[in-house]
Amino acid sequence: MKKLFRAKATWLLMAASILMVVFPALAAAEQSLSDVRPLNVVPFQTFSATSSGGTAVTITTHGNILAFTSPNSVGRQYEHLNAGALGEGYVLGYTSPLTGAYVTQYDVGSAEVGFGAPTTLTGGGTVQCNRNTTDGVLQLRQTFINLTASKEIMVQMVVRNLSPFAVNNIILRRQADLDVDTGGAQGWASFANTWARTTQDGVWAWNDPSRVVAPGTEAHGMVMRVIQRTQGTWQAKVTANILDVTANPASVVTPVVAPTDYGATLQFNVGTLLPGTEARFDMRYMRF
């Protein structure tokens, strides 16, 4: 009986080895399901400007916005992202041409799964971060453009099909745990904001000046806005889960008048990419 068991075990190991050699992409796809990394929010570059009270935006090595401080001057420092759970990033869902299963890869700063090591380049007023999914199917190229002089940061996202197969049902999302006026030396809002969105182009969180209690304290807002896309449809959503990592989350009913701790997302329903093709999506974060 033991000999039979050992024989079966040996056969299974041989079969697994053959699959790893003959179908490496399939093996990588299986590995990606458990490819969960710890928090990775290593600062890479900070853009800054002094106009309109000053704005500073920090980008991580993995292509997340780590901090958005605006205004950013002595006595007027309000942080809108780097407060509590560090959460800004991207979600990429698609039907795997290798397995037929729907997979969701993401990096929202506080957690990530399914992306390989980044290739990060910098040059003057831009930061570029390239990442492939660990199954080798898609690439996400991100370019961050410095617009801090106008209290903004532009994020250009390009999804490219690296596989020899058509990839269907692609969804790309930008997810942010907006905590307007919560961080920074003058932060006061305790993670709670008022929320609204349009059908497609934008979602925003803000504080009404009536909430301000300390003399001299200010109330601000943050907008996530679609600038352009090359294919598919798009939606603006407010997520009940501040760091939702599903491909197609539901939106809470807006406007949300009572100050609440929610998440914000712009969802691009890309659809299908043929082998070697790509689609581009541009969006901005802006303080008002």
C-alpha positions as CSV (number, residue, x, y, z in Angstrom):
1,M,0.0,0.0,0.0
2,K,2.8,2.4,0.9
3,K,4.6,1.5,-2.3
4,L,1.4,2.3,-4.3
5,F,1.1,5.6,-2.5
6,R,4.7,6.5,-3.2
7,A,4.2,5.6,-6.9
8,K,1.2,7.8,-7.2
9,A,2.9,10.7,-5.4
10,T,5.9,10.4,-7.8
11,W,3.6,10.4,-10.8
12,L,1.8,13.5,-9.6
13,L,5.1,15.3,-9.0
14,M,6.3,14.4,-12.5
15,A,3.0,15.6,-14.0
16,A,3.2,18.9,-12.2
17,S,6.8,19.3,-13.4
18,I,5.7,18.7,-17.0
19,L,2.9,21.2,-16.7
20,M,5.3,23.8,-15.3
21,V,7.6,23.3,-18.3
22,V,5.0,23.0,-21.1
23,F,2.5,25.6,-19.7
24,P,4.6,28.2,-17.8
25,A,2.0,30.9,-18.3
26,L,-0.7,28.7,-16.8
27,A,1.5,28.0,-13.8
28,A,2.1,31.7,-13.4
29,A,-1.7,32.3,-13.5
30,E,-2.2,29.9,-10.7
31,Q,0.6,31.4,-8.6
32,S,-0.9,34.9,-9.1
33,L,-3.9,33.9,-7.1
34,S,-1.9,33.7,-3.9
35,D,0.7,36.4,-4.9
36,V,-0.3,38.7,-2.0
37,R,2.4,41.2,-1.0
38,P,2.6,43.3,2.2
39,L,2.1,47.1,2.2
40,N,4.5,48.6,-0.3
41,V,4.3,52.4,-0.2
42,V,8.0,53.4,-0.8
43,P,8.1,57.1,-1.9
44,F,9.7,57.6,-5.3
45,Q,9.2,61.3,-6.2
46,T,7.3,64.3,-4.9
47,F,5.9,67.0,-7.2
48,S,5.3,70.4,-5.6
49,A,4.4,74.0,-6.3
50,T,3.9,77.1,-4.2
51,S,0.9,78.7,-6.0
52,S,-2.5,78.7,-4.3
53,G,-1.1,78.0,-0.9
54,G,1.2,75.2,-2.2
55,T,0.5,71.6,-3.3
56,A,2.7,68.6,-2.8
57,V,2.0,65.1,-4.4
58,T,4.1,62.1,-3.7
59,I,4.3,59.0,-6.0
60,T,5.4,55.6,-4.8
61,T,7.6,53.1,-6.6
62,H,4.6,51.0,-7.4
63,G,2.6,53.8,-9.0
64,N,0.4,54.9,-6.1
65,I,-0.3,58.4,-4.9
66,L,1.0,58.3,-1.4
67,A,0.2,61.8,-0.4
68,F,-1.7,64.8,-1.7
69,T,-1.1,67.8,0.6
70,S,-2.8,71.1,-0.4
71,P,-2.6,73.8,0.8
72,N,1.0,73.0,1.8
73,S,2.5,76.0,3.6
74,V,3.3,77.0,7.2
75,G,0.0,77.1,9.1
76,R,-2.0,75.7,6.1
77,Q,-1.2,72.0,5.7
78,Y,-4.1,69.8,4.8
79,E,-3.6,66.2,3.7
80,H,-6.3,64.4,1.7
81,L,-5.0,60.9,1.1
82,N,-2.3,60.0,3.6
83,A,-4.5,59.6,6.6
84,G,-5.2,56.3,8.4
85,A,-5.1,53.4,5.9
86,L,-2.8,54.4,3.0
87,G,-5.1,53.8,0.1
88,E,-4.8,55.0,-3.5
89,G,-4.1,52.8,-6.6
90,Y,-5.6,50.7,-9.3
91,V,-7.6,47.6,-9.9
92,L,-7.5,45.5,-13.1
93,G,-10.0,42.8,-13.8
94,Y,-10.4,40.5,-16.9
95,T,-11.3,37.1,-18.1
96,S,-8.1,35.1,-18.2
97,P,-7.4,33.6,-21.7
98,L,-5.3,31.0,-19.9
99,T,-7.9,29.6,-17.5
100,G,-11.2,31.1,-18.5
101,A,-11.7,32.4,-15.0
102,Y,-12.3,36.0,-14.2
103,V,-9.3,37.4,-12.2
104,T,-8.8,40.7,-10.4
105,Q,-5.3,42.1,-9.8
106,Y,-4.8,45.2,-7.8
107,D,-2.5,47.5,-5.8
108,V,-4.2,50.0,-3.6
109,G,-1.2,50.9,-1.4
110,S,-2.2,49.0,1.7
111,A,-2.6,45.7,-0.2
112,E,-1.7,44.2,-3.6
113,V,-2.1,41.0,-5.6
114,G,-1.3,39.8,-9.1
115,F,1.3,42.4,-10.3
116,G,5.0,41.8,-10.8
117,A,7.8,44.1,-9.8
118,P,7.5,47.6,-11.2
119,T,9.8,49.3,-13.7
120,T,9.8,52.9,-12.7
121,L,11.3,55.8,-14.7
122,T,11.4,59.4,-14.0
123,G,12.1,62.5,-16.1
124,G,11.5,66.0,-15.0
125,G,7.8,66.6,-14.5
126,T,6.7,63.0,-15.0
127,V,7.0,59.6,-13.3
128,Q,6.4,56.5,-15.3
129,C,5.6,53.1,-13.7
130,N,5.2,49.9,-15.8
131,R,3.8,46.7,-14.3
132,N,2.9,43.4,-15.8
133,T,0.3,41.0,-14.3
134,T,2.1,38.0,-12.9
135,D,0.3,35.7,-15.4
136,G,1.9,37.7,-18.2
137,V,-1.5,38.6,-19.8
138,L,-1.7,42.4,-19.4
139,Q,0.6,45.4,-18.8
140,L,-0.4,48.6,-17.0
141,R,1.7,51.6,-17.8
142,Q,1.1,54.7,-15.7
143,T,2.5,58.2,-16.2
144,F,2.1,60.8,-13.6
145,I,2.3,64.4,-14.8
146,N,3.1,67.3,-12.5
147,L,0.2,69.8,-12.5
148,T,0.7,70.9,-8.9
149,A,0.8,74.6,-9.9
150,S,-2.9,74.2,-10.5
151,K,-3.5,71.9,-7.5
152,E,-3.7,68.8,-9.7
153,I,-2.0,65.6,-10.7
154,M,-2.6,63.9,-14.0
155,V,-2.6,60.1,-14.2
156,Q,-2.3,58.5,-17.7
157,M,-3.0,54.8,-17.7
158,V,-2.4,52.4,-20.6
159,V,-3.6,48.8,-20.6
160,R,-1.8,46.6,-23.1
161,N,-2.5,43.0,-24.1
162,L,0.8,41.1,-23.8
163,S,-0.7,37.7,-24.6
164,P,-1.2,36.0,-28.0
165,F,-5.0,35.7,-27.2
166,A,-7.8,38.2,-27.1
167,V,-8.5,39.3,-23.6
168,N,-12.2,40.0,-22.8
169,N,-14.2,41.8,-20.1
170,I,-11.3,44.1,-19.1
171,I,-12.1,46.6,-16.4
172,L,-9.7,49.2,-15.1
173,R,-10.4,51.2,-12.0
174,R,-8.6,54.0,-10.1
175,Q,-9.5,53.7,-6.4
176,A,-8.9,56.3,-3.6
177,D,-9.6,56.5,0.0
178,L,-10.2,60.2,0.0
179,D,-10.0,61.7,3.5
180,V,-10.3,65.4,2.8
181,D,-8.8,67.7,5.5
182,T,-8.1,64.7,7.8
183,G,-4.3,64.7,7.7
184,G,-1.7,67.4,7.9
185,A,-0.8,69.8,10.7
186,Q,-4.2,71.5,10.3
187,G,-6.3,68.4,9.6
188,W,-9.6,68.2,11.4
189,A,-12.2,66.3,9.5
190,S,-11.8,62.8,11.1
191,F,-12.1,60.8,7.9
192,A,-15.7,62.1,7.2
193,N,-16.7,63.9,4.1
194,T,-19.7,64.8,2.0
195,W,-19.9,63.0,-1.3
196,A,-21.3,63.4,-4.8
197,R,-20.7,62.1,-8.4
198,T,-21.9,62.4,-11.9
199,T,-23.0,59.6,-14.2
200,Q,-19.6,59.3,-15.9
201,D,-17.0,62.0,-15.5
202,G,-16.3,62.7,-11.9
203,V,-16.6,61.9,-8.2
204,W,-15.8,64.3,-5.4
205,A,-15.6,64.6,-1.6
206,W,-15.6,67.8,0.3
207,N,-16.2,69.6,3.6
208,D,-18.7,72.4,4.0
209,P,-17.3,75.4,5.8
210,S,-20.1,75.1,8.3
211,R,-18.3,72.0,9.7
212,V,-15.2,74.0,10.6
213,V,-15.1,74.8,14.4
214,A,-11.5,75.9,15.1
215,P,-10.8,79.6,14.2
216,G,-8.8,79.9,11.0
217,T,-9.4,76.3,9.9
218,E,-10.3,75.8,6.3
219,A,-12.6,73.4,4.4
220,H,-11.6,71.9,1.1
221,G,-12.6,69.3,-1.6
222,M,-11.0,66.7,-3.8
223,V,-12.2,65.7,-7.3
224,M,-11.4,62.6,-9.4
225,R,-12.2,63.5,-13.0
226,V,-12.0,61.6,-16.3
227,I,-10.2,63.5,-19.0
228,Q,-10.2,61.1,-21.9
229,R,-10.3,57.5,-22.9
230,T,-9.7,55.6,-26.2
231,Q,-12.4,52.9,-25.9
232,G,-15.2,51.5,-23.8
233,T,-17.5,53.2,-21.3
234,W,-16.7,54.7,-17.9
235,Q,-18.4,55.4,-14.6
236,A,-17.8,57.4,-11.4
237,K,-18.7,55.7,-8.2
238,V,-18.6,56.2,-4.4
239,T,-17.7,52.8,-2.7
240,A,-18.9,51.8,0.7
241,N,-15.6,49.9,1.1
242,I,-12.9,52.6,1.2
243,L,-10.4,50.3,-0.5
244,D,-12.7,48.2,-2.6
245,V,-10.6,45.8,-4.8
246,T,-13.4,44.1,-6.8
247,A,-13.6,44.7,-10.5
248,N,-17.1,46.2,-10.6
249,P,-18.3,47.5,-7.2
250,A,-21.7,49.0,-6.6
251,S,-21.9,52.7,-5.8
252,V,-23.7,54.1,-2.8
253,V,-26.6,56.4,-3.5
254,T,-25.3,60.0,-3.9
255,P,-25.3,62.7,-2.8
256,V,-24.2,61.7,0.7
257,V,-24.9,64.7,2.8
258,A,-24.1,63.4,6.2
259,P,-20.2,63.3,6.5
260,T,-19.1,59.7,6.0
261,D,-15.9,57.7,5.4
262,Y,-16.3,56.3,1.9
263,G,-14.0,55.5,-1.1
264,A,-14.0,57.0,-4.6
265,T,-13.5,55.3,-7.9
266,L,-13.4,55.9,-11.6
267,Q,-14.2,52.7,-13.5
268,F,-13.2,52.2,-17.2
269,N,-15.1,49.3,-18.9
270,V,-12.4,48.6,-21.5
271,G,-14.0,45.5,-23.0
272,T,-11.8,43.4,-25.3
273,L,-8.1,43.9,-26.3
274,L,-6.7,41.9,-29.2
275,P,-3.1,40.7,-29.0
276,G,-0.6,43.5,-29.0
277,T,-3.2,46.3,-28.7
278,E,-3.7,48.8,-26.0
279,A,-6.2,51.4,-24.6
280,R,-5.4,54.6,-22.8
281,F,-7.3,56.4,-20.0
282,D,-6.5,59.8,-18.5
283,M,-7.8,61.2,-15.2
284,R,-6.9,63.9,-12.7
285,Y,-7.0,64.5,-9.0
286,M,-7.7,68.1,-8.1
287,R,-8.1,70.0,-4.9
288,F,-10.6,72.8,-4.6
